[in-house]
Amino acid sequence: MKKIPSSFAQPGSSGSKAGSALVIVLSFVVLLTVVVLAMLSRSLLNGLISSASSNVSKTDLYGHGMIDQIIGDLRQEIVAGSGGTSGGQANTQPVYTSSTGIVTYMYRPAAVANSVPSLSGPYTTTVFNTTFPNLVKESTRSVAFEPYDTTVPMRAAPINSNSDLSINGRYVSPARWNKPLLLPKASASFSGGTGGTATTVSDTGTITIPVSTFVSPDWILTAADGSNPTTWPASPATTIANPKSTSYVVGRYAYTIYNEGGLLDANVAGGPWNTSVDGLTAAQAATLSKKGPSAFADLTQLPGIADLATAEGAPNRPQKIIDTLVGWRNAATTQATYTTYPGYTFASGTAENYLNYLLGLSNNFM
């Protein structure tokens, strides 16, 4: 009988069983490898998530500490501006004593000028008042936070948040500093079509670059011992750049402080007060000329809106812009009708009805 070569073994032979076992073993090895890789990937991902969460918590804690320090300086300015010193309570009056003996004082400004925050930053008083009327303070090297208490340290270091890049290239641009749009923009131009139909607007709301007069704030460095180093660099081997030193810098912050007292709330300010066409009586027009709720404000006088009186569609463009705002915001009370450009129109007597509605409010938000 002719023998069959082993390479052509029939199913069920020992060689076939060995090959099947090898395939099964290799399949299990591949499956195990996939499981191990998946576990390692998940572990790595969890580690990254945990690290990110930890960093967020650290940043949040540092941010709260930064805010507390700034508020503490503002409170100290109130005390010092009232004639108070460290441990003293000049020009103050105790107004309440708690059950545990803690006394609350009312601070009276030592001078009229002390009743408002002092200006602190890299600008002259004229620049503060004319170019940056909302800006009050800015972290600036070698500039005191307030002029009353000379013991308050100058915290800012000679490191600018914009021009002095960190080791990893990070910085805060002037455009980012002006995200709240409380600084004048470098460009506020408007361009449009003709015949009262707007076609393009050159100044979009996303452009926040401030005027070139603005100087970005300087960083305030925080060391491990809680101090604020004001020199850089300074003996890196032994102080602020050495992780083993108590003067090692663990964080930095910078700030700008604004006075929002001169701002209007866009939720309520203004109305359809075009007195030349709205048919208000002399008494009603006189009411609008007096100090009162911000709803009586003439928004056509705001910078950036009043300037448009010389643009296409002048001189009615400022009023059209305000009518569009009020028509959209107060659609129920003004009963404005939406059309194409300029957007909203008001029926006869709308201004009178809206004024009577406002004057009839006694306890609602105005």
C-alpha positions in Angstrom: 0.0 0.0 0.0 1.3 3.4 -1.0 1.9 5.8 2.0 0.6 9.4 2.0 3.3 12.1 2.7 3.0 13.8 6.1 2.5 17.2 4.5 -0.7 15.9 3.0 -2.1 14.5 6.3 -5.8 13.9 6.4 -8.1 15.8 8.8 -8.0 14.4 12.2 -4.3 13.5 12.1 -1.9 14.7 14.7 -0.3 17.3 12.4 -3.7 18.9 11.7 -4.5 19.1 15.4 -1.2 20.8 16.1 -1.8 23.4 13.4 -5.3 24.2 14.8 -3.9 24.6 18.3 -1.3 27.0 17.0 -3.9 29.1 15.3 -6.0 29.2 18.5 -3.1 30.1 20.6 -2.1 33.0 18.3 -5.7 34.2 18.2 -5.7 34.3 22.0 -2.3 36.2 22.0 -3.7 38.8 19.6 -6.9 39.1 21.7 -4.8 39.5 24.9 -2.6 42.1 23.2 -5.7 44.1 22.2 -7.1 43.9 25.7 -3.7 45.0 27.3 -3.4 47.9 24.8 -7.0 49.0 25.5 -6.3 48.9 29.2 -3.1 50.9 28.9 -4.8 53.4 26.6 -7.6 53.8 29.1 -5.2 54.1 32.0 -3.2 56.8 30.1 -6.4 58.6 29.2 -7.6 58.6 32.8 -4.2 59.8 33.9 -4.4 62.8 31.5 -8.0 63.5 32.6 -6.9 63.4 36.3 -4.0 65.6 35.6 -6.1 68.1 33.7 -8.7 68.1 36.5 -6.0 68.7 39.1 -4.5 71.6 37.0 -7.9 73.1 36.7 -8.4 72.9 40.4 -5.0 74.5 41.1 -5.7 77.3 38.6 -9.1 77.9 40.2 -7.7 78.1 43.7 -4.9 80.4 42.5 -7.4 82.6 40.7 -9.6 82.9 43.8 -6.4 83.8 45.8 -5.5 86.4 43.2 -9.0 88.0 43.4 -8.8 88.0 47.2 -5.5 89.8 47.1 -6.8 92.5 44.7 -10.0 93.0 46.8 -7.8 93.2 49.9 -5.8 96.0 48.3 -9.0 97.8 47.4 -10.2 97.5 51.0 -6.9 98.7 52.3 -7.3 101.7 50.0 -10.6 102.5 51.6 -9.1 102.4 55.1 -6.0 104.4 54.1 -8.1 106.9 52.2 -10.1 107.5 55.3 -7.0 108.5 57.2 -6.5 105.1 58.7 -3.1 103.4 59.1 -2.1 99.9 60.1 -3.9 99.4 63.4 -5.6 102.8 63.3 -9.2 103.8 62.6 -9.1 107.5 61.8 -12.2 109.1 60.3 -14.2 106.0 61.1 -17.3 105.3 63.1 -18.2 102.0 64.7 -21.7 101.1 63.5 -22.2 97.5 64.7 -20.6 95.1 67.2 -21.3 91.4 66.9 -22.0 89.1 69.7 -18.4 87.9 69.6 -17.1 91.5 69.9 -16.2 92.1 66.3 -16.7 95.8 65.5 -17.8 96.9 62.0 -16.7 100.4 61.0 -18.0 102.9 58.5 -15.1 104.6 56.8 -15.4 108.3 55.9 -13.0 109.6 53.2 -10.4 112.0 54.6 -10.8 114.1 51.4 -13.5 114.4 48.7 -11.1 112.9 46.1 -10.7 109.8 48.3 -14.3 108.8 47.9 -13.5 107.2 44.5 -10.7 104.8 43.7 -7.4 106.4 42.9 -5.9 106.0 39.4 -3.0 103.6 39.2 -1.2 102.6 36.0 1.2 103.6 33.3 -0.8 106.6 32.1 -1.1 110.3 33.1 -4.3 111.5 34.7 -5.3 113.2 31.4 -5.0 109.9 29.5 -7.0 108.1 32.2 -9.8 110.6 32.0 -10.0 111.2 28.3 -8.7 108.1 26.5 -9.6 105.5 29.1 -12.5 106.9 31.1 -13.6 103.5 32.4 -10.1 102.2 33.4 -9.2 102.8 37.0 -6.2 100.6 37.8 -3.8 98.3 36.0 -1.0 96.2 37.3 2.2 98.2 36.5 5.8 97.8 37.6 7.0 100.5 40.1 3.6 102.0 40.4 1.8 102.1 43.8 -1.8 100.6 44.0 -2.9 103.7 45.9 -1.2 106.9 47.2 -2.4 106.9 50.8 -0.6 104.0 52.5 3.1 103.8 51.6 3.4 100.4 53.4 1.4 98.6 50.7 4.0 96.9 48.4 4.3 97.5 44.7 3.5 93.9 43.6 4.1 94.0 39.8 7.4 92.6 38.3 9.1 94.1 35.2 7.5 91.5 33.0 4.9 92.6 30.5 2.0 90.3 29.8 2.1 91.0 26.1 5.6 91.8 25.0 7.6 89.5 27.4 6.8 86.0 26.3 7.1 83.1 28.8 9.4 80.2 28.2 6.7 78.3 26.3 5.8 81.4 24.2 2.6 82.3 26.0 1.4 85.9 26.3 -1.9 88.0 26.6 -2.5 90.2 23.6 -4.0 93.7 23.9 -7.0 92.4 21.9 -7.6 89.8 24.6 -7.3 92.4 27.3 -10.1 94.3 25.6 -12.5 91.4 25.4 -14.9 93.3 27.7 -14.7 96.2 25.2 -14.3 98.7 28.0 -11.3 100.2 26.2 -11.7 102.3 23.0 -11.2 100.2 19.9 -8.4 101.0 17.4 -11.0 101.1 14.6 -14.7 101.8 14.8 -15.5 102.7 11.2 -18.7 102.0 9.4 -19.3 101.7 5.7 -22.6 101.1 3.9 -24.5 101.4 0.7 -26.5 104.4 -0.6 -30.1 105.4 -0.4 -30.5 104.3 3.2 -29.7 100.6 2.5 -26.9 99.1 4.5 -24.7 96.6 2.6 -21.6 96.1 4.5 -20.2 96.8 8.0 -16.5 97.1 8.1 -16.2 96.9 11.9 -17.3 93.5 13.2 -17.8 92.8 16.9 -15.0 90.3 16.9 -12.3 92.9 16.5 -11.3 94.0 20.0 -7.9 95.5 19.4 -7.7 98.7 21.6 -6.0 102.0 20.7 -2.3 102.0 20.6 -2.1 104.1 23.7 -3.1 101.0 25.8 -0.1 99.3 27.5 -0.7 95.7 28.6 -0.5 95.1 32.3 2.6 93.7 33.9 2.7 90.3 35.6 2.5 89.9 39.4 4.6 86.9 40.4 3.6 84.7 43.4 6.3 82.8 45.2 5.9 79.7 47.2 6.1 81.7 50.5 3.3 84.0 49.3 5.5 87.0 48.5 5.5 88.9 45.2 9.0 89.1 43.7 9.5 92.4 41.9 12.8 91.7 40.2 13.6 89.4 37.3 15.9 87.6 36.8 17.4 87.3 40.3 19.9 84.6 41.2 18.0 81.7 39.5 20.1 79.1 41.3 19.0 80.1 44.7 15.7 82.0 44.6 12.8 82.4 42.3 13.8 79.8 39.6 14.8 77.1 42.0 11.9 74.7 42.9 13.6 73.9 46.2 13.5 77.6 47.3 10.7 79.2 49.3 10.9 82.1 46.8 10.2 79.8 43.8 7.6 81.4 41.6 4.5 79.2 41.4 2.1 81.4 39.6 1.5 84.8 38.0 -1.4 87.1 37.3 -2.2 90.6 36.0 -5.3 92.7 36.1 -7.2 95.7 34.9 -9.9 97.3 37.0 -12.7 99.3 35.4 -15.3 101.7 36.8 -18.7 100.6 35.3 -20.6 103.5 36.9 -20.9 105.4 33.7 -22.2 102.4 31.6 -25.8 101.9 30.6 -27.6 98.5 30.9 -28.5 97.5 27.3 -31.4 95.5 28.7 -33.4 98.6 29.7 -31.6 101.7 28.5 -33.1 103.9 25.8 -36.4 104.0 24.0 -38.1 105.3 20.8 -37.5 108.9 21.9 -37.3 110.6 18.5 -39.1 113.7 19.8 -39.2 115.4 16.4 -41.7 112.8 15.0 -43.1 110.8 17.9 -45.8 113.4 18.9 -44.9 113.7 22.6 -46.4 116.7 24.5 -44.1 119.4 25.9 -44.6 118.0 29.4 -43.6 114.5 28.2 -40.6 115.7 26.4 -39.6 117.6 29.5 -39.9 114.4 31.5 -37.3 112.8 29.2 -34.9 115.6 29.8 -34.7 115.0 33.5 -32.7 112.6 35.4 -34.5 109.3 35.9 -34.5 105.7 34.8 -32.0 104.7 32.2 -34.9 104.0 29.9 -35.0 107.7 29.4 -31.4 107.8 28.1 -30.8 109.2 24.7 -28.7 106.4 23.2 -28.1 108.4 20.0 -25.5 110.4 21.9 -23.3 107.5 22.7 -19.8 107.5 21.1 -19.8 105.1 18.1 -23.5 105.7 17.4 -23.5 109.5 17.3 -20.4 109.3 15.1 -22.6 107.6 12.4 -24.5 110.8 11.8 -21.8 111.6 9.2 -22.0 108.2 7.6 -24.3 106.9 4.9 -27.9 107.6 5.7 -27.1 110.6 7.9 -28.5 112.2 9.9 -31.2 109.5 10.7 -28.8 106.5 11.0 -28.3 106.8 14.8 -32.0 107.0 15.4 -32.6 104.0 13.1 -30.0 102.0 15.1 -31.7 102.8 18.4 -35.2 102.1 17.0 -33.9 98.7 15.8 -32.6 97.9 19.3 -35.7 99.0 21.1 -38.1 97.4 18.6 -36.4 94.0 19.1 -35.9 94.3 22.8 -39.3 95.8 23.7 -41.4 94.2 21.1 -44.4 93.6 23.4 -44.6 97.1 24.9 -43.7 99.1 21.8 -45.7 97.0 19.4 -43.0 97.6 16.8 -43.4 96.3 13.3 -40.5 94.5 11.7 -39.7 95.5 8.1 -36.6 95.4 6.0 -33.8 97.9 6.7 -33.8 99.7 9.1 -35.5 96.8 10.8 -38.3 98.2 12.9 -40.9 100.9 12.6 -43.3 102.3 15.3 -46.9 103.3 14.9 -48.1 106.8 15.8 -48.3 107.3 19.5 -45.8 104.4 20.3 -43.4 106.7 22.2 -46.3 108.1 24.2 -47.6 104.7 25.1 -44.2 103.4 26.0 -43.5 106.4 28.2 -46.8 106.1 30.0 -46.0 102.4 30.6 -42.6 103.2 32.1 -44.1 106.0 34.3 -46.7 103.6 35.5 -44.2 101.2 37.0 -43.6 101.4 40.7 -41.6 98.3 41.7 -40.5 96.6 38.5 -37.0 96.5 36.9 -36.6 99.7 34.8 
